[in-house]
Structures are given as structure tokens and as C-alpha cells.
């Protein structure tokens, strides 16, 4: 291991001195179309100036690239820029010896940087309690609702008025089932769509202390009557065959593309895939909600990733990173990225620019996600910032599966999530209290 | 008869075993010592702050109900994998031993799965049994079995056991075949002349003579089920539904490499290490007595 890293370091050293250009390593987790997008961003930036050279490297999926960066950091060879998924945010924030806050770095490098120009629900997710922006919002998505227009027509439902409440979803599912559909509704990213975004969308807390934003001593709060009511509702739908569980994370997505399932709640980043591969007319709509809950709908919660700047590099290299960040946050580049990938435009200027270009009119449904996000957030809807969150998401998956399988009631499973989740939070608090 | 070789030189024997010792120390004892060390520490993900916590990681494990439940899951999984793997491959080896024409092709085909990476094996079986698109699950549904390993724990366990057994069958098969071929033909012929039927010949002659091989494979298969199967679980079920297929080693892998909890993961490795040492000692102490060399 050591030897290999020394070798890499030597290689990096020689290539730098040979070109007299400052190289900046960027580790990311983008594949296929999105991987090409990352490479193009680097290529265009490199062509726009001659002092710095951004070198993007694919380091595996999100958790793999994070593990790789941690190993590299321990060996003293971390990249300059690391793309980290939203679930890893609290871990990165707690490792303040390993990272440099983006706001600080931009200021030191003399680059103009205005956190207020970002969409609040996006910027808020990556901002520390003292108002300092810690990482750079890069690819953000949110939770939306997709439906199969052809299946709706066949079931006698007007395809132009998608269900917006959970009551309407259940009614539509019943009609789809009656018309012979075996999978009216499925759910991807169940913890993100049905617990995290569900809480923010109804303006209720997911965890105490503003979902963890106000301190490490936050505790889970997903066993309120509203949460129980929703999970019970889904469990009943599962029993009647109206909701069919198709697996964790994004595993259920292909069942929508293939036409097997007629409705799905998942990431807005799924749009490109559906548009390219679905052989039917489809529509996008906002995440369903319960209309009798005061304050609903509020806003949904972001997923995706942000860029973190690692500590221990030379000032000149940070200048290059800052210049690159300025480049990719310009409204033109942002807007082009948004249209290309389906990720959110992370600045309000980029959203306005995209709107002006008529993109949303030509591609109906693409504005659902930005519109769900461009709202003033509340303390309960800003985002989730909980430590050990990778494990807590798995706990949520495990317990929800017990509900769909009929082994636990909604109340029992949600109580278990709170209990087991709190153990994780307590341990994270203990490990990160000092230092 | 004394088999020992006596060296005249004092240092030569040490030099001769030095490479072996080096490999064992570097690749076995060093990592094991690291695991022991990390199991009494807690650190943040990047290792910027390390805290000595004594036995706290172990106490956390002890207080975690799901961890204790995973012992039961692991026992079911390991016993199923070892028993099914050994009996199936023994059957295949006995058949292969009697094949005259095309024996080479038959044997080669049986050995192939060993070259498949565990994660690939997991995905392969996952595809065949996928509730909506799998070939086998389609057939099962036609027979009236509603296969759904996403929500049915028994189905999920069956799936990972099948994948793990399939992966290990080739290895077992090779050893059994070699064992069968070393059994003197004269013994079997003599029994046949005495009027013993194939079934009886197998149980009274072949099986006892194979017992050293079987015993060796029992140890190997248990160790395999305990340690080498996390990739299969990760690819096929990720420990679900609920925690129904979360065996001990999967949690070690998950906590260490996905969740970055190195202290907790190291503590689990130490527990696992102790279990396997105990199991191996028990096997050598009690099962080996029944083995005829």
C-alpha cells in the first residue's frame, strides 16, 4: 500500500514539474452519461485558461470513492477535490481536520462567492451552523413522482391530472389494479422518499435539533402519528397489492421503465433514463402529500452529492480549485449542466436562465423538481444532517421491509428505527464530541 | 519408523522456513494484530482523532440485539452451506468417477464455477430468481410458488445458500474425486464378489475411506461460509429482508467498508476470529477421532 502510494506521489510530482502547470486531482463517482459530463466540465475549464489542469478520476460509486479518499488521506495522498454523496455530509463535516470549508477557501483565494445565490434548500444542506458553506453544491436531485400515462388511460384515469395526494394515489392504484395492472405503485429510495422527504414535505421534524443541524445530540423522530399513519397506509396498500416492494435504493427503477409498475416515487435524476428508455408516455408530478396536514406541501429534500476540498494542499493549488468552482457555478455552465443531466440548477440565476431559454416548456415535467426546491425552507425542512447516516439508512430499509412483509406493524417498525437509529447517533456524538 | 530429518547446521532450518514465516507474519499475524489493536479504539473516518475505549466496542456489540440474532442466522447459513455443499459434491464426484466417455469434459465443466468471483455468483443467482424478471422465479410462479426473496426471509436465505454452495461445489468436487480415485479398486471388487450392492459398497467401504477428505472439507467449508461469502450476500440480498440474511462477516464488511466504523468492525472481526478458532479446535478434537486415515 505504502509503496504504491509513494509511487503515485512520485509520478504526480514528475508530471507536475514537466508541465509547469498546477494539476488538481478531482475524484468523482459519475458513470456513463454523467461521467462524460464531468470530463467535459474539466476539459472546458482546462481549455479556458492555462495555469491549472483539472484531472478528473472515477473512483467507484459514492461509498467506494469515499473509502478510497479516506485511505489516501491516511497515507497523505488525498485528492484536492472529492465528490461526496449527501449521506456522507455529516461524516465529512465532523472530520474538520481533513477538509477545508469551501467558503473559507474561496475567500482566501480571492474569488467572489455568494452563498445567497444558491437555492436555499441546496445551500442550507451544506452550510454549517455558523453560516459557513462547507462544501460546494455540485449534483443535486430531489424526490419526485413519475407515472405511466398509457397505463392511466387504460385504467380510465385522466393522464393529465396526476394524483397529488396519497388518497388520490391509492384511488388511482385501485383503478390500475382493477384494469389488470399487477404493480400499480412502487417506491425507490424508500428512506429518502417516504421518511426524509416525506417529513420535510409535511414540515415535520425527521429528527430533533432541526434534523441534526443544531447539534450532534439530535435524535430520531420518525415515530410520530403522521409517520405511522403514512407507513400504515402504505402497508395496507401493500396488503391489497396496490403497492409492490421492489427492493432498496434505486433497484425498483427498472420496473417503471419496463412498464411493469405504473407509478414510482424516486429521484429527479431518473428523468434521463425514463426519457431515453421508456416505450410509453410518462408524466412527472410533485411528491404526493396529505392535504389535511398544516404547512404541507413545504419543500422536498435534496439527494446527490457535493464537492469537498481536502486539507493539506498548497495555496496555489487552492487558487486553482477556487477558480474551477467559480467557473462551474456560473449561470451558463450551471444551466447547461441542468439541461444535460436532469440534476437541479443549484443557483437561482441558473434556474431563471433555463426558464428563459424555454427548456421547461419544451420538456414538460422537468420543472417539477426545481419548483419543489425553490421555496423558503423552514428549520424542519432544510435537510438532514445526522452522523452514521449510512447505517441509519440501512436500518430504515431493514425495518420498512418488515412492514411490507407483514412481520411488523408500522408503529413497531418506526419505534425500532428510532431506537436503533438513536444508538447510532449516540455513538457518533461520542466519537466526534471533542477534537 | 522415524521420519524426522536431522539438520546438522543450527541456522539452516531457520533460513529454510524463513520465507514461510515471513508470509504468515506479514499476511496473517500482522493484520490480526491490527484488528486486535483497532478493536479497542474508536476513531473518526479519516483517522484524525483516535481514542482508546477499552472493551467498549465489544460491549456495544453485546448490547446490539441484531448482532446477537445474526449468530443464529450465521449458524443456519454455515451449516446449510457445509452440509449441502459437501453432500452434493460427493454425489457428483461418485457419478463422475464412474463416467467413462467424455469424463474430461464432464469434470472440467464441474470445476468451472470455482473460477467465478463470489460477487458475480451472487448476481447470477439474483438474476435467475429476481421476482419480476428471473427465469426461475417465473417457472416457480407457474408452479404456484410465489417466489419473493425481497420480502420472504426463507426465500432469501435459500437464495444465498444456493449461490454459496454452487460457488464451492467445484472445490469440494475436486477433493472428493481425488479421494475416490485413491481408493484401491481391489477392495470394492472384493466386496462386489461377496455380493454387496453398490449402495452398501458405498457406505461400508468408500465413505469410511473418504472420511479424511470429508473431514478436511468440513473444516474448509465452514471457514468458507464464515468468511468468504460476504460478496455473495452483498450482491444478492444486502443482508435483507430485514436482517434475515445478515451473517456475521457481512456486518464486518458493511460496518468497516461502507459505514467506516473501523473500531466496531475490528471488534466483530476479533469475535469472528475467536469463533473460527474454537470451531476448528472442536472439529479437530472430536470429529477427527471418527476419521480413519
Contacts between the chains, C-beta under 8 A, distances in Angstrom:
chain1	res1	chain2	res2	distance
A	63	B	257	7.8
A	63	B	258	5.2
A	66	B	260	7.7
A	67	B	257	5.9
A	67	B	258	8.0
A	67	B	260	7.2
A	70	B	45	5.6
A	70	B	46	5.7
A	70	B	47	7.6
A	70	B	260	6.7
A	73	B	46	5.2
A	73	B	47	7.7
A	74	B	46	7.0
A	74	B	47	5.1
A	91	B	44	7.8
A	91	B	45	5.2
A	91	B	260	6.8
A	94	B	44	6.0
A	95	B	44	5.4
A	95	B	45	5.9
A	95	B	46	4.5
A	95	B	48	6.2
A	97	B	46	7.2
A	97	B	48	4.0
A	97	B	49	7.6
A	98	B	46	4.0
A	98	B	48	5.8
A	183	B	132	7.9
A	245	B	150	5.9
A	245	B	151	6.0
A	246	B	131	7.8
A	246	B	132	7.2
A	246	B	150	6.9
A	247	B	150	5.5
A	248	B	238	6.4
A	248	B	240	7.0
A	255	B	132	5.9
A	260	B	132	5.7
A	388	B	259	6.8
A	388	B	261	7.4
A	390	B	258	6.0
A	390	B	259	4.9
A	390	B	260	7.7
A	391	B	255	7.5
A	391	B	259	4.8
A	391	B	261	7.5
A	394	B	238	8.0
A	394	B	239	7.9
A	394	B	254	7.5
A	397	B	240	6.9
A	398	B	239	7.6
A	398	B	240	6.5
A	398	B	241	7.7
A	398	B	242	4.9
A	398	B	243	5.7
A	399	B	242	7.3
A	401	B	150	7.5
A	401	B	151	6.4
A	401	B	240	5.6
A	401	B	241	4.2
A	401	B	242	5.2
A	402	B	241	7.3
A	402	B	242	4.9
A	404	B	151	5.7
A	405	B	151	4.0
A	405	B	152	6.9
A	405	B	153	7.8
A	405	B	241	5.8
A	405	B	242	7.5
A	407	B	242	7.2
A	420	B	66	7.4
A	423	B	64	7.5
A	427	B	60	7.1
A	430	B	42	7.7
A	431	B	42	5.2
A	431	B	43	7.4
A	431	B	44	6.1
A	431	B	51	7.3
A	432	B	44	6.1
A	434	B	49	7.4
A	435	B	44	7.5
A	435	B	48	7.2
A	435	B	49	4.2
